[in-house]
């Protein structure tokens, strides 16, 4: 029971780390058509995330691998239930990766516009669909006692699911604006900062609506009401969200970005804490739900995995911290290759 609980929250942490790190890449990619008015601006935006985006996706692979190894039943049901949505995310991420590599191969405006469009699609779709997927997990999935999904792609596009998608998209857009404010100079820096100021109140409004909607559409608050001390996690997340606006006003963009990162982690754990011990709750019958206890691997498997994680995750975190610190400087005109 203890190992299953540890791995449940490690599973949630890995997803939170992915959203925190790759979130600003997805945000900047989505903003390319709106902020990248010149080739110089677009190249700066690509350079701002270029050295980091593939390293950030390590956490996505790790989260998927942990789901497969630690909770194989959840993995099986998730990939059968969300097959269409997950394949759309996969194709979009592939398209984004190709766009990074191909946009600079030919010095043609039309060629670069094509791959900038692919970069937008490959960033916008995952940002929205990850939010839709997790909101539906929070809400409950129509699965029966055999783990068979009674629905289709459009079943996921319910009002609460779409609200979750919009919330994730706004979180990533603000996160991306703040990273661009750190790394860009001149007019692009000013546009990114101004966009963050414009999007922040929209994000705040959607976050409040999502918290209220979660009370009526999900059972996430059951754990919080049973253990009121847990509300401190929601409070910290709200304070981090408010701190974004304070630091943006002070032009302390790295502090604002860190507050945004904390907001994303907090928003993810709002759902993870509320779900426990459910991982894939059924809204047909609570007894059909997949939990950390009834869908986990053997104790031996979880023990071996825990040893590996304790050794290697700090190494990966250290490497990423070094990478972020290395590439925190401004992207200058000399760095651009047209």
Secondary structure as GFF3:
##gff-version 3
##sequence-region A 1 338
A	DSSP	alpha_helix	2	35	.	.	.	ID=ss1
A	DSSP	alpha_helix	39	50	.	.	.	ID=ss2
A	DSSP	alpha_helix	53	56	.	.	.	ID=ss3
A	DSSP	alpha_helix	58	70	.	.	.	ID=ss4
A	DSSP	alpha_helix	72	81	.	.	.	ID=ss5
A	DSSP	alpha_helix	83	102	.	.	.	ID=ss6
A	DSSP	alpha_helix	109	139	.	.	.	ID=ss7
A	DSSP	alpha_helix	153	156	.	.	.	ID=ss8
A	DSSP	alpha_helix	159	183	.	.	.	ID=ss9
A	DSSP	alpha_helix	186	217	.	.	.	ID=ss10
A	DSSP	alpha_helix	221	226	.	.	.	ID=ss11
A	DSSP	three_ten_helix	228	230	.	.	.	ID=ss12
A	DSSP	alpha_helix	231	249	.	.	.	ID=ss13
A	DSSP	alpha_helix	253	275	.	.	.	ID=ss14
A	DSSP	beta_strand	278	280	.	.	.	ID=ss15
A	DSSP	three_ten_helix	286	288	.	.	.	ID=ss16
A	DSSP	beta_strand	290	291	.	.	.	ID=ss17
A	DSSP	alpha_helix	299	326	.	.	.	ID=ss18
A	DSSP	three_ten_helix	333	335	.	.	.	ID=ss19
###
